[in-house]
Amino acid sequence: MTRQIIRVTGDDRLSFLQGLVTNDVTRAPCWAALLTPQGKYLADFLIVPDNDALLLDVDARLADDLTRRLTMYKLRSKVGIEVTDMTVARGTGPAPDGAIADPRHPALGWRLYGGADEDGTDFDAIRVDHIIPETLVELIPNETFILEAGFERLHGVDFRKGCYVGQEVTARMKHKTDLRKGLARLRIEGEAPVGTPITAEGKEVGTLFTQSGGRALAHVRFDRIGPDMQAGQARLSAD
C-alpha cells in the first residue's frame, strides 16, 4: 500500500472541501471521493482532522492529479494545499496510540498517521469478504459510479450535506433508479487476471476484479448472475 498524504490548511478548508467531495467533511474522519461533473469517480481518500488542517489520505498514484484538481478549484478560497512526506500505517490488531478507526468498515481496522509498521493483515481477503472496492482496481477513474461501488453502504457519501461536484447525478441514481449493476461477491474456481470479462451463455455479465480464498469481487449486471459464469479459465457462481 503506497499512500500519499495531502495536507489542506487555511480558514476555508472545511467549506472548500465540503463543496467538492461526496461526504460531510464536518464529520471527519470520513471516506469520500471527488467526482466529475457527470458523477463519475476520479479519486477516493480518507479525510482526517489534524489540528488546524485536514489530511487527505490517497493512493499515491492519484495524488498528483488530485492535488492539481484541488488547486484548480481553489480560486479565492483561503486554503493551502501541500503534498507531504507523512507516512501511514494500518492494521487490524490492537490499535496503537493516536490511530483512527477506518471509517469504511470495522473489519478494516485502524490507520496511524506518522506510523510505519503494519501487522501483515491480508486486506484483499477482508475487502473480498466485505465487498470493499480498492483504488485503481474496482474503482476506475472516469468510469466508476460510486453507488455501484458500494459507497453508500461503506459511509462514503452523504445525501443531506448539499451540493458537491457530481452531486446531481449521484442523487438521481439514489432516488430515481434501481441499480441494475454494481460490485458483488461471487464464488470462483480457478483464477483469471483482474479485468477479465465475465460471460454466461454468450452474454456479458460483467468484469472480474480482486480474488481471494475462492471468492472474487466483480462488477456485474445483477439480473445475469447465475450458476454457469466464466471469466477466462475460471468458473464463477453466485456466492
Summary of the structure (lengths in Angstrom):
residues: 239
radius of gyration: 18.5
end to end distance: 27.7
largest distance: 57.9
contacts: 766
relative contact order: 0.16
helix: 20%
strand: 36%
